[in-house]
Amino acid sequence: SRKNQTALVAVVVGLGPIRLPSPLFRVIHFFFAPANLVDLVAILPGVLGTFVDIDGGGFVVLRLIRLTRLFRVLRSRSFIEPVIIIGRTLSQSTSALNILMFNLLLGVVIS
């Protein structure tokens, strides 16, 4: 029975030391995670724009990648219920929103 207790402790706790990944491995793993690469590409035009004066072209494509960050936020589990509620509310109030947009456009045209 003492042998069984020792075996049980060895199975539950383990005999060897816990091996954690090195800090360098964790940093590299963090930087090359797909979600973090999307974030890096999303902020890249702003960072490069401070050093280089290039308009249009490739920067427009990089700016469009920022939309993927929005989709990632909307896909997370903590935002599912609020997004469903907002979508349902917008679909139920489309006629009121159409009237609001008509009045807004009318005000712009008149002024």
Biopython code that builds the backbone (N, CA, C, O; Angstrom):
import numpy as np
from Bio.PDB.StructureBuilder import StructureBuilder

atoms = [
    (1, "SER", "N", (0.820, -1.200, 0.000)),
    (1, "SER", "CA", (0.000, 0.000, 0.000)),
    (1, "SER", "C", (0.857, 1.254, 0.000)),
    (1, "SER", "O", (0.498, 2.232, -0.655)),
    (2, "ARG", "N", (1.972, 1.259, 0.709)),
    (2, "ARG", "CA", (2.905, 2.397, 0.634)),
    (2, "ARG", "C", (3.458, 2.531, -0.777)),
    (2, "ARG", "O", (3.679, 3.637, -1.272)),
    (3, "LYS", "N", (3.676, 1.396, -1.410)),
    (3, "LYS", "CA", (4.153, 1.378, -2.786)),
    (3, "LYS", "C", (3.073, 1.931, -3.722)),
    (3, "LYS", "O", (3.386, 2.663, -4.661)),
    (4, "ASN", "N", (1.815, 1.589, -3.473)),
    (4, "ASN", "CA", (0.714, 2.101, -4.273)),
    (4, "ASN", "C", (0.560, 3.613, -4.107)),
    (4, "ASN", "O", (0.285, 4.329, -5.069)),
    (5, "GLN", "N", (0.743, 4.087, -2.873)),
    (5, "GLN", "CA", (0.660, 5.534, -2.636)),
    (5, "GLN", "C", (1.778, 6.271, -3.361)),
    (5, "GLN", "O", (1.558, 7.331, -3.947)),
    (6, "THR", "N", (2.966, 5.707, -3.317)),
    (6, "THR", "CA", (4.096, 6.325, -4.003)),
    (6, "THR", "C", (3.860, 6.330, -5.516)),
    (6, "THR", "O", (4.167, 7.312, -6.192)),
    (7, "ALA", "N", (3.318, 5.240, -6.039)),
    (7, "ALA", "CA", (3.024, 5.171, -7.469)),
    (7, "ALA", "C", (1.941, 6.176, -7.841)),
    (7, "ALA", "O", (2.024, 6.818, -8.888)),
    (8, "LEU", "N", (0.912, 6.318, -6.981)),
    (8, "LEU", "CA", (-0.149, 7.281, -7.244)),
    (8, "LEU", "C", (0.389, 8.706, -7.236)),
    (8, "LEU", "O", (0.039, 9.506, -8.104)),
    (9, "VAL", "N", (1.230, 9.028, -6.271)),
    (9, "VAL", "CA", (1.831, 10.370, -6.217)),
    (9, "VAL", "C", (2.698, 10.602, -7.452)),
    (9, "VAL", "O", (2.696, 11.700, -8.009)),
    (10, "ALA", "N", (3.432, 9.588, -7.883)),
    (10, "ALA", "CA", (4.287, 9.730, -9.064)),
    (10, "ALA", "C", (3.450, 9.976, -10.312)),
    (10, "ALA", "O", (3.858, 10.741, -11.186)),
    (11, "VAL", "N", (2.287, 9.340, -10.407)),
    (11, "VAL", "CA", (1.431, 9.539, -11.582)),
    (11, "VAL", "C", (0.790, 10.919, -11.553)),
    (11, "VAL", "O", (0.749, 11.608, -12.572)),
    (12, "VAL", "N", (0.283, 11.330, -10.368)),
    (12, "VAL", "CA", (-0.429, 12.594, -10.267)),
    (12, "VAL", "C", (0.528, 13.774, -10.331)),
    (12, "VAL", "O", (0.307, 14.707, -11.104)),
    (13, "VAL", "N", (1.566, 13.746, -9.545)),
    (13, "VAL", "CA", (2.484, 14.881, -9.452)),
    (13, "VAL", "C", (3.575, 14.802, -10.503)),
    (13, "VAL", "O", (3.960, 15.816, -11.083)),
    (14, "GLY", "N", (4.061, 13.624, -10.743)),
    (14, "GLY", "CA", (5.155, 13.458, -11.686)),
    (14, "GLY", "C", (6.478, 13.494, -10.968)),
    (14, "GLY", "O", (6.619, 14.154, -9.938)),
    (15, "LEU", "N", (7.442, 12.792, -11.504)),
    (15, "LEU", "CA", (8.741, 12.723, -10.848)),
    (15, "LEU", "C", (9.738, 13.709, -11.426)),
    (15, "LEU", "O", (10.621, 14.189, -10.716)),
    (16, "GLY", "N", (9.607, 14.010, -12.692)),
    (16, "GLY", "CA", (10.568, 14.895, -13.344)),
    (16, "GLY", "C", (10.207, 16.352, -13.159)),
    (16, "GLY", "O", (9.076, 16.681, -12.801)),
    (17, "PRO", "N", (11.163, 17.220, -13.403)),
    (17, "PRO", "CA", (10.873, 18.653, -13.299)),
    (17, "PRO", "C", (9.970, 19.108, -14.455)),
    (17, "PRO", "O", (9.968, 18.517, -15.535)),
    (18, "ILE", "N", (9.223, 20.151, -14.200)),
    (18, "ILE", "CA", (8.368, 20.718, -15.235)),
    (18, "ILE", "C", (9.245, 21.523, -16.179)),
    (18, "ILE", "O", (10.004, 22.392, -15.749)),
    (19, "ARG", "N", (9.137, 21.229, -17.460)),
    (19, "ARG", "CA", (9.968, 21.914, -18.448)),
    (19, "ARG", "C", (9.104, 22.934, -19.183)),
    (19, "ARG", "O", (8.204, 22.573, -19.942)),
    (20, "LEU", "N", (9.384, 24.176, -18.953)),
    (20, "LEU", "CA", (8.683, 25.262, -19.633)),
    (20, "LEU", "C", (9.506, 25.711, -20.828)),
    (20, "LEU", "O", (10.733, 25.616, -20.804)),
    (21, "PRO", "N", (8.840, 26.206, -21.888)),
    (21, "PRO", "CA", (9.612, 26.726, -23.022)),
    (21, "PRO", "C", (10.404, 27.962, -22.617)),
    (21, "PRO", "O", (10.013, 28.706, -21.717)),
    (22, "SER", "N", (11.501, 28.158, -23.286)),
    (22, "SER", "CA", (12.352, 29.303, -22.965)),
    (22, "SER", "C", (11.644, 30.606, -23.329)),
    (22, "SER", "O", (10.756, 30.612, -24.182)),
    (23, "PRO", "N", (12.035, 31.712, -22.686)),
    (23, "PRO", "CA", (11.411, 32.999, -23.029)),
    (23, "PRO", "C", (11.602, 33.373, -24.496)),
    (23, "PRO", "O", (10.702, 33.954, -25.102)),
    (24, "LEU", "N", (12.739, 33.054, -25.069)),
    (24, "LEU", "CA", (12.975, 33.368, -26.480)),
    (24, "LEU", "C", (12.012, 32.584, -27.367)),
    (24, "LEU", "O", (11.469, 33.137, -28.323)),
    (25, "PHE", "N", (11.793, 31.311, -27.068)),
    (25, "PHE", "CA", (10.847, 30.506, -27.841)),
    (25, "PHE", "C", (9.444, 31.075, -27.716)),
    (25, "PHE", "O", (8.714, 31.121, -28.707)),
    (26, "ARG", "N", (9.047, 31.509, -26.527)),
    (26, "ARG", "CA", (7.714, 32.065, -26.338)),
    (26, "ARG", "C", (7.540, 33.363, -27.106)),
    (26, "ARG", "O", (6.475, 33.600, -27.675)),
    (27, "VAL", "N", (8.568, 34.212, -27.135)),
    (27, "VAL", "CA", (8.488, 35.475, -27.876)),
    (27, "VAL", "C", (8.385, 35.210, -29.376)),
    (27, "VAL", "O", (7.580, 35.836, -30.066)),
    (28, "ILE", "N", (9.194, 34.287, -29.878)),
    (28, "ILE", "CA", (9.148, 33.958, -31.309)),
    (28, "ILE", "C", (7.798, 33.355, -31.662)),
    (28, "ILE", "O", (7.225, 33.683, -32.701)),
    (29, "HIS", "N", (7.289, 32.485, -30.815)),
    (29, "HIS", "CA", (5.970, 31.876, -31.055)),
    (29, "HIS", "C", (4.881, 32.943, -31.058)),
    (29, "HIS", "O", (3.946, 32.871, -31.855)),
    (30, "PHE", "N", (4.996, 33.933, -30.172)),
    (30, "PHE", "CA", (4.022, 35.021, -30.119)),
    (30, "PHE", "C", (4.056, 35.857, -31.397)),
    (30, "PHE", "O", (3.005, 36.163, -31.960)),
    (31, "PHE", "N", (5.244, 36.228, -31.860)),
    (31, "PHE", "CA", (5.353, 37.086, -33.037)),
    (31, "PHE", "C", (4.868, 36.408, -34.307)),
    (31, "PHE", "O", (4.337, 37.070, -35.198)),
    (32, "PHE", "N", (5.043, 35.099, -34.399)),
    (32, "PHE", "CA", (4.682, 34.409, -35.635)),
    (32, "PHE", "C", (3.320, 33.722, -35.566)),
    (32, "PHE", "O", (2.988, 32.925, -36.444)),
    (33, "ALA", "N", (2.543, 34.014, -34.553)),
    (33, "ALA", "CA", (1.168, 33.518, -34.517)),
    (33, "ALA", "C", (0.371, 34.240, -35.605)),
    (33, "ALA", "O", (0.558, 35.441, -35.801)),
    (34, "PRO", "N", (-0.507, 33.541, -36.311)),
    (34, "PRO", "CA", (-1.219, 34.160, -37.450)),
    (34, "PRO", "C", (-2.000, 35.420, -37.070)),
    (34, "PRO", "O", (-2.000, 36.391, -37.826)),
    (35, "ALA", "N", (-2.658, 35.417, -35.923)),
    (35, "ALA", "CA", (-3.433, 36.600, -35.528)),
    (35, "ALA", "C", (-2.520, 37.796, -35.290)),
    (35, "ALA", "O", (-2.883, 38.925, -35.618)),
    (36, "ASN", "N", (-1.361, 37.565, -34.734)),
    (36, "ASN", "CA", (-0.434, 38.664, -34.475)),
    (36, "ASN", "C", (0.227, 39.157, -35.754)),
    (36, "ASN", "O", (0.548, 40.341, -35.862)),
    (37, "LEU", "N", (0.436, 38.274, -36.723)),
    (37, "LEU", "CA", (0.973, 38.713, -38.015)),
    (37, "LEU", "C", (-0.025, 39.612, -38.738)),
    (37, "LEU", "O", (0.366, 40.576, -39.396)),
    (38, "VAL", "N", (-1.329, 39.293, -38.615)),
    (38, "VAL", "CA", (-2.352, 40.148, -39.214)),
    (38, "VAL", "C", (-2.318, 41.520, -38.560)),
    (38, "VAL", "O", (-2.428, 42.535, -39.248)),
    (39, "ASP", "N", (-2.167, 41.566, -37.233)),
    (39, "ASP", "CA", (-2.073, 42.853, -36.549)),
    (39, "ASP", "C", (-0.842, 43.639, -36.999)),
    (39, "ASP", "O", (-0.911, 44.853, -37.188)),
    (40, "LEU", "N", (0.268, 42.953, -37.169)),
    (40, "LEU", "CA", (1.496, 43.621, -37.621)),
    (40, "LEU", "C", (1.310, 44.204, -39.018)),
    (40, "LEU", "O", (1.710, 45.340, -39.272)),
    (41, "VAL", "N", (0.711, 43.443, -39.918)),
    (41, "VAL", "CA", (0.478, 43.929, -41.285)),
    (41, "VAL", "C", (-0.521, 45.085, -41.269)),
    (41, "VAL", "O", (-0.451, 45.978, -42.113)),
    (42, "ALA", "N", (-1.454, 45.070, -40.310)),
    (42, "ALA", "CA", (-2.458, 46.135, -40.245)),
    (42, "ALA", "C", (-1.842, 47.460, -39.823)),
    (42, "ALA", "O", (-2.261, 48.511, -40.307)),
    (43, "ILE", "N", (-0.853, 47.433, -38.928)),
    (43, "ILE", "CA", (-0.253, 48.696, -38.487)),
    (43, "ILE", "C", (0.957, 49.093, -39.315)),
    (43, "ILE", "O", (1.482, 50.198, -39.175)),
    (44, "LEU", "N", (1.395, 48.189, -40.172)),
    (44, "LEU", "CA", (2.586, 48.463, -40.980)),
    (44, "LEU", "C", (2.473, 49.708, -41.856)),
    (44, "LEU", "O", (3.451, 50.452, -41.937)),
    (45, "PRO", "N", (1.337, 49.991, -42.523)),
    (45, "PRO", "CA", (1.262, 51.207, -43.348)),
    (45, "PRO", "C", (1.459, 52.491, -42.543)),
    (45, "PRO", "O", (2.091, 53.437, -43.013)),
    (46, "GLY", "N", (0.919, 52.515, -41.337)),
    (46, "GLY", "CA", (1.097, 53.713, -40.511)),
    (46, "GLY", "C", (2.537, 53.920, -40.101)),
    (46, "GLY", "O", (3.035, 55.046, -40.096)),
    (47, "VAL", "N", (3.210, 52.829, -39.756)),
    (47, "VAL", "CA", (4.613, 52.925, -39.347)),
    (47, "VAL", "C", (5.487, 53.292, -40.538)),
    (47, "VAL", "O", (6.353, 54.161, -40.431)),
    (48, "LEU", "N", (5.263, 52.629, -41.679)),
    (48, "LEU", "CA", (6.074, 52.936, -42.855)),
    (48, "LEU", "C", (5.756, 54.315, -43.425)),
    (48, "LEU", "O", (6.624, 54.953, -44.019)),
    (49, "GLY", "N", (4.514, 54.781, -43.248)),
    (49, "GLY", "CA", (4.125, 56.088, -43.760)),
    (49, "GLY", "C", (4.853, 57.228, -43.088)),
    (49, "GLY", "O", (4.987, 58.305, -43.670)),
    (50, "THR", "N", (5.329, 57.013, -41.869)),
    (50, "THR", "CA", (6.080, 58.068, -41.193)),
    (50, "THR", "C", (7.490, 58.218, -41.773)),
    (50, "THR", "O", (8.081, 59.295, -41.691)),
    (51, "PHE", "N", (8.025, 57.152, -42.354)),
    (51, "PHE", "CA", (9.381, 57.203, -42.888)),
    (51, "PHE", "C", (9.428, 57.381, -44.399)),
    (51, "PHE", "O", (10.377, 57.964, -44.924)),
    (52, "VAL", "N", (8.408, 56.884, -45.109)),
    (52, "VAL", "CA", (8.407, 56.897, -46.569)),
    (52, "VAL", "C", (7.137, 57.590, -47.041)),
    (52, "VAL", "O", (6.057, 57.328, -46.511)),
    (53, "ASP", "N", (7.254, 58.472, -48.033)),
    (53, "ASP", "CA", (6.087, 59.150, -48.597)),
    (53, "ASP", "C", (5.638, 58.440, -49.870)),
    (53, "ASP", "O", (6.008, 58.828, -50.978)),
    (54, "ILE", "N", (4.831, 57.389, -49.692)),
    (54, "ILE", "CA", (4.280, 56.651, -50.829)),
    (54, "ILE", "C", (2.765, 56.676, -50.673)),
    (54, "ILE", "O", (2.240, 56.293, -49.627)),
    (55, "ASP", "N", (2.069, 57.119, -51.695)),
    (55, "ASP", "CA", (0.613, 57.185, -51.653)),
    (55, "ASP", "C", (0.024, 56.117, -52.566)),
    (55, "ASP", "O", (0.596, 55.779, -53.602)),
    (56, "GLY", "N", (-1.133, 55.593, -52.161)),
    (56, "GLY", "CA", (-1.862, 54.631, -52.980)),
    (56, "GLY", "C", (-1.132, 53.315, -53.106)),
    (56, "GLY", "O", (-0.312, 52.962, -52.259)),
    (57, "GLY", "N", (-1.435, 52.589, -54.169)),
    (57, "GLY", "CA", (-0.739, 51.348, -54.479)),
    (57, "GLY", "C", (-0.875, 50.278, -53.418)),
    (57, "GLY", "O", (-1.977, 49.910, -53.009)),
    (58, "GLY", "N", (0.271, 49.789, -52.983)),
    (58, "GLY", "CA", (0.301, 48.681, -52.039)),
    (58, "GLY", "C", (-0.232, 49.029, -50.665)),
    (58, "GLY", "O", (-0.731, 48.153, -49.958)),
    (59, "PHE", "N", (-0.138, 50.291, -50.271)),
    (59, "PHE", "CA", (-0.622, 50.665, -48.947)),
    (59, "PHE", "C", (-2.133, 50.527, -48.837)),
    (59, "PHE", "O", (-2.654, 50.280, -47.750)),
    (60, "VAL", "N", (-2.834, 50.682, -49.940)),
    (60, "VAL", "CA", (-4.294, 50.514, -49.911)),
    (60, "VAL", "C", (-4.634, 49.075, -49.568)),
    (60, "VAL", "O", (-5.550, 48.819, -48.786)),
    (61, "VAL", "N", (-3.902, 48.134, -50.148)),
    (61, "VAL", "CA", (-4.133, 46.717, -49.859)),
    (61, "VAL", "C", (-3.835, 46.432, -48.387)),
    (61, "VAL", "O", (-4.582, 45.705, -47.732)),
    (62, "LEU", "N", (-2.756, 46.996, -47.874)),
    (62, "LEU", "CA", (-2.424, 46.772, -46.468)),
    (62, "LEU", "C", (-3.464, 47.382, -45.546)),
    (62, "LEU", "O", (-3.741, 46.842, -44.475)),
    (63, "ARG", "N", (-4.037, 48.498, -45.951)),
    (63, "ARG", "CA", (-5.078, 49.112, -45.120)),
    (63, "ARG", "C", (-6.352, 48.274, -45.113)),
    (63, "ARG", "O", (-7.086, 48.260, -44.125)),
    (64, "LEU", "N", (-6.612, 47.578, -46.213)),
    (64, "LEU", "CA", (-7.795, 46.709, -46.264)),
    (64, "LEU", "C", (-7.659, 45.520, -45.322)),
    (64, "LEU", "O", (-8.662, 44.964, -44.875)),
    (65, "ILE", "N", (-6.443, 45.134, -45.025)),
    (65, "ILE", "CA", (-6.226, 44.009, -44.116)),
    (65, "ILE", "C", (-6.703, 44.354, -42.713)),
    (65, "ILE", "O", (-6.974, 43.456, -41.915)),
    (66, "ARG", "N", (-6.809, 45.632, -42.403)),
    (66, "ARG", "CA", (-7.315, 46.032, -41.090)),
    (66, "ARG", "C", (-8.719, 45.508, -40.844)),
    (66, "ARG", "O", (-9.104, 45.285, -39.697)),
    (67, "LEU", "N", (-9.490, 45.310, -41.908)),
    (67, "LEU", "CA", (-10.845, 44.777, -41.748)),
    (67, "LEU", "C", (-10.833, 43.379, -41.155)),
    (67, "LEU", "O", (-11.780, 42.993, -40.468)),
    (68, "THR", "N", (-9.783, 42.617, -41.406)),
    (68, "THR", "CA", (-9.729, 41.268, -40.847)),
    (68, "THR", "C", (-9.666, 41.312, -39.332)),
    (68, "THR", "O", (-10.151, 40.396, -38.669)),
    (69, "ARG", "N", (-9.078, 42.354, -38.775)),
    (69, "ARG", "CA", (-9.050, 42.492, -37.319)),
    (69, "ARG", "C", (-10.458, 42.676, -36.776)),
    (69, "ARG", "O", (-10.796, 42.142, -35.720)),
    (70, "LEU", "N", (-11.281, 43.432, -37.499)),
    (70, "LEU", "CA", (-12.663, 43.627, -37.069)),
    (70, "LEU", "C", (-13.422, 42.305, -37.096)),
    (70, "LEU", "O", (-14.168, 41.996, -36.167)),
    (71, "PHE", "N", (-13.235, 41.526, -38.159)),
    (71, "PHE", "CA", (-13.913, 40.236, -38.250)),
    (71, "PHE", "C", (-13.448, 39.293, -37.151)),
    (71, "PHE", "O", (-14.235, 38.490, -36.649)),
    (72, "ARG", "N", (-12.179, 39.381, -36.772)),
    (72, "ARG", "CA", (-11.675, 38.525, -35.706)),
    (72, "ARG", "C", (-12.326, 38.882, -34.378)),
    (72, "ARG", "O", (-12.640, 37.995, -33.584)),
    (73, "VAL", "N", (-12.533, 40.164, -34.130)),
    (73, "VAL", "CA", (-13.194, 40.583, -32.897)),
    (73, "VAL", "C", (-14.637, 40.127, -32.892)),
    (73, "VAL", "O", (-15.135, 39.651, -31.872)),
    (74, "LEU", "N", (-15.317, 40.268, -34.024)),
    (74, "LEU", "CA", (-16.717, 39.862, -34.096)),
    (74, "LEU", "C", (-16.888, 38.358, -33.975)),
    (74, "LEU", "O", (-17.961, 37.884, -33.602)),
    (75, "ARG", "N", (-15.856, 37.610, -34.280)),
    (75, "ARG", "CA", (-15.935, 36.158, -34.226)),
    (75, "ARG", "C", (-15.657, 35.609, -32.827)),
    (75, "ARG", "O", (-15.977, 34.451, -32.558)),
    (76, "SER", "N", (-15.079, 36.394, -31.943)),
    (76, "SER", "CA", (-14.740, 35.889, -30.616)),
    (76, "SER", "C", (-15.998, 35.558, -29.825)),
    (76, "SER", "O", (-17.048, 36.168, -30.027)),
    (77, "ARG", "N", (-15.887, 34.614, -28.948)),
    (77, "ARG", "CA", (-17.043, 34.097, -28.212)),
    (77, "ARG", "C", (-17.677, 35.134, -27.296)),
    (77, "ARG", "O", (-18.888, 35.099, -27.081)),
    (78, "SER", "N", (-16.905, 36.036, -26.763)),
    (78, "SER", "CA", (-17.465, 37.002, -25.815)),
    (78, "SER", "C", (-18.346, 38.039, -26.505)),
    (78, "SER", "O", (-19.134, 38.709, -25.836)),
    (79, "PHE", "N", (-18.235, 38.188, -27.820)),
    (79, "PHE", "CA", (-19.027, 39.180, -28.540)),
    (79, "PHE", "C", (-20.156, 38.572, -29.366)),
    (79, "PHE", "O", (-20.846, 39.300, -30.079)),
    (80, "ILE", "N", (-20.361, 37.273, -29.290)),
    (80, "ILE", "CA", (-21.368, 36.645, -30.147)),
    (80, "ILE", "C", (-22.766, 37.151, -29.821)),
    (80, "ILE", "O", (-23.504, 37.547, -30.724)),
    (81, "GLU", "N", (-23.141, 37.145, -28.543)),
    (81, "GLU", "CA", (-24.502, 37.565, -28.182)),
    (81, "GLU", "C", (-24.765, 39.040, -28.495)),
    (81, "GLU", "O", (-25.812, 39.347, -29.065)),
    (82, "PRO", "N", (-23.855, 39.977, -28.146)),
    (82, "PRO", "CA", (-24.119, 41.372, -28.526)),
    (82, "PRO", "C", (-24.208, 41.591, -30.032)),
    (82, "PRO", "O", (-25.013, 42.402, -30.488)),
    (83, "VAL", "N", (-23.395, 40.882, -30.809)),
    (83, "VAL", "CA", (-23.449, 41.033, -32.268)),
    (83, "VAL", "C", (-24.784, 40.520, -32.794)),
    (83, "VAL", "O", (-25.362, 41.122, -33.698)),
    (84, "ILE", "N", (-25.280, 39.419, -32.242)),
    (84, "ILE", "CA", (-26.588, 38.897, -32.664)),
    (84, "ILE", "C", (-27.688, 39.893, -32.330)),
    (84, "ILE", "O", (-28.585, 40.126, -33.140)),
    (85, "ILE", "N", (-27.625, 40.479, -31.147)),
    (85, "ILE", "CA", (-28.649, 41.449, -30.737)),
    (85, "ILE", "C", (-28.612, 42.689, -31.627)),
    (85, "ILE", "O", (-29.657, 43.182, -32.052)),
    (86, "ILE", "N", (-27.415, 43.190, -31.910)),
    (86, "ILE", "CA", (-27.295, 44.379, -32.772)),
    (86, "ILE", "C", (-27.788, 44.060, -34.186)),
    (86, "ILE", "O", (-28.485, 44.874, -34.791)),
    (87, "GLY", "N", (-27.435, 42.887, -34.716)),
    (87, "GLY", "CA", (-27.902, 42.507, -36.045)),
    (87, "GLY", "C", (-29.412, 42.382, -36.105)),
    (87, "GLY", "O", (-30.036, 42.821, -37.071)),
    (88, "ARG", "N", (-30.002, 41.789, -35.083)),
    (88, "ARG", "CA", (-31.461, 41.652, -35.047)),
    (88, "ARG", "C", (-32.129, 43.019, -34.955)),
    (88, "ARG", "O", (-33.144, 43.265, -35.606)),
    (89, "THR", "N", (-31.554, 43.910, -34.143)),
    (89, "THR", "CA", (-32.112, 45.252, -34.003)),
    (89, "THR", "C", (-32.045, 46.023, -35.318)),
    (89, "THR", "O", (-33.006, 46.690, -35.702)),
    (90, "LEU", "N", (-30.909, 45.931, -36.005)),
    (90, "LEU", "CA", (-30.776, 46.630, -37.288)),
    (90, "LEU", "C", (-31.740, 46.077, -38.333)),
    (90, "LEU", "O", (-32.315, 46.838, -39.112)),
    (91, "SER", "N", (-31.918, 44.768, -38.351)),
    (91, "SER", "CA", (-32.835, 44.205, -39.346)),
    (91, "SER", "C", (-34.291, 44.569, -39.049)),
    (91, "SER", "O", (-35.094, 44.703, -39.972)),
    (92, "GLN", "N", (-34.632, 44.729, -37.783)),
    (92, "GLN", "CA", (-36.005, 45.091, -37.439)),
    (92, "GLN", "C", (-36.281, 46.579, -37.629)),
    (92, "GLN", "O", (-37.439, 46.984, -37.729)),
    (93, "SER", "N", (-35.241, 47.389, -37.678)),
    (93, "SER", "CA", (-35.461, 48.831, -37.785)),
    (93, "SER", "C", (-34.979, 49.397, -39.113)),
    (93, "SER", "O", (-34.612, 50.570, -39.178)),
    (94, "THR", "N", (-34.972, 48.601, -40.165)),
    (94, "THR", "CA", (-34.492, 49.100, -41.461)),
    (94, "THR", "C", (-35.399, 50.199, -42.020)),
    (94, "THR", "O", (-34.904, 51.149, -42.627)),
    (95, "SER", "N", (-36.711, 50.086, -41.826)),
    (95, "SER", "CA", (-37.590, 51.131, -42.363)),
    (95, "SER", "C", (-37.345, 52.463, -41.654)),
    (95, "SER", "O", (-37.335, 53.512, -42.297)),
    (96, "ALA", "N", (-37.149, 52.429, -40.342)),
    (96, "ALA", "CA", (-36.857, 53.665, -39.618)),
    (96, "ALA", "C", (-35.495, 54.231, -40.023)),
    (96, "ALA", "O", (-35.332, 55.447, -40.120)),
    (97, "LEU", "N", (-34.526, 53.358, -40.257)),
    (97, "LEU", "CA", (-33.210, 53.827, -40.701)),
    (97, "LEU", "C", (-33.275, 54.405, -42.109)),
    (97, "LEU", "O", (-32.562, 55.360, -42.416)),
    (98, "ASN", "N", (-34.116, 53.843, -42.965)),
    (98, "ASN", "CA", (-34.282, 54.399, -44.319)),
    (98, "ASN", "C", (-34.885, 55.799, -44.266)),
    (98, "ASN", "O", (-34.456, 56.688, -45.002)),
    (99, "ILE", "N", (-35.872, 55.998, -43.406)),
    (99, "ILE", "CA", (-36.472, 57.332, -43.251)),
    (99, "ILE", "C", (-35.436, 58.309, -42.702)),
    (99, "ILE", "O", (-35.366, 59.456, -43.143)),
    (100, "LEU", "N", (-34.638, 57.859, -41.748)),
    (100, "LEU", "CA", (-33.583, 58.706, -41.184)),
    (100, "LEU", "C", (-32.570, 59.101, -42.252)),
    (100, "LEU", "O", (-32.161, 60.261, -42.310)),
    (101, "MET", "N", (-32.160, 58.165, -43.092)),
    (101, "MET", "CA", (-31.210, 58.476, -44.158)),
    (101, "MET", "C", (-31.824, 59.425, -45.187)),
    (101, "MET", "O", (-31.141, 60.312, -45.700)),
    (102, "PHE", "N", (-33.110, 59.239, -45.490)),
    (102, "PHE", "CA", (-33.782, 60.139, -46.426)),
    (102, "PHE", "C", (-33.795, 61.560, -45.874)),
    (102, "PHE", "O", (-33.503, 62.508, -46.603)),
    (103, "ASN", "N", (-34.133, 61.718, -44.591)),
    (103, "ASN", "CA", (-34.136, 63.051, -43.985)),
    (103, "ASN", "C", (-32.740, 63.650, -43.942)),
    (103, "ASN", "O", (-32.576, 64.856, -44.125)),
    (104, "LEU", "N", (-31.741, 62.825, -43.704)),
    (104, "LEU", "CA", (-30.363, 63.314, -43.696)),
    (104, "LEU", "C", (-29.961, 63.799, -45.083)),
    (104, "LEU", "O", (-29.378, 64.876, -45.211)),
    (105, "LEU", "N", (-30.258, 63.033, -46.114)),
    (105, "LEU", "CA", (-29.933, 63.439, -47.477)),
    (105, "LEU", "C", (-30.720, 64.682, -47.893)),
    (105, "LEU", "O", (-30.198, 65.546, -48.598)),
    (106, "LEU", "N", (-31.965, 64.766, -47.457)),
    (106, "LEU", "CA", (-32.783, 65.949, -47.749)),
    (106, "LEU", "C", (-32.170, 67.180, -47.105)),
    (106, "LEU", "O", (-32.116, 68.243, -47.723)),
    (107, "GLY", "N", (-31.708, 67.044, -45.867)),
    (107, "GLY", "CA", (-31.061, 68.175, -45.186)),
    (107, "GLY", "C", (-29.775, 68.599, -45.863)),
    (107, "GLY", "O", (-29.461, 69.787, -45.930)),
    (108, "VAL", "N", (-29.016, 67.606, -46.375)),
    (108, "VAL", "CA", (-27.769, 67.933, -47.079)),
    (108, "VAL", "C", (-28.083, 68.664, -48.387)),
    (108, "VAL", "O", (-27.420, 69.645, -48.720)),
    (109, "VAL", "N", (-29.081, 68.197, -49.124)),
    (109, "VAL", "CA", (-29.428, 68.818, -50.413)),
    (109, "VAL", "C", (-29.962, 70.234, -50.199)),
    (109, "VAL", "O", (-29.603, 71.141, -50.949)),
    (110, "ILE", "N", (-30.799, 70.439, -49.209)),
    (110, "ILE", "CA", (-31.383, 71.765, -48.969)),
    (110, "ILE", "C", (-30.345, 72.760, -48.481)),
    (110, "ILE", "O", (-30.378, 73.931, -48.859)),
    (111, "SER", "N", (-29.427, 72.304, -47.647)),
    (111, "SER", "CA", (-28.444, 73.268, -47.102)),
    (111, "SER", "C", (-27.307, 73.439, -48.026)),
    (111, "SER", "O", (-26.388, 74.206, -47.738)),
]
sb = StructureBuilder()
sb.init_structure("model")
sb.init_model(0)
sb.init_chain("A")
sb.init_seg("    ")
for serial, (resi, resn, name, xyz) in enumerate(atoms, 1):
    if name == "N":
        sb.init_residue(resn, " ", resi, " ")
    sb.init_atom(name, np.array(xyz, "f"), 0.0, 1.0, " ", f" {name:<3s}", serial, name[0])
structure = sb.get_structure()
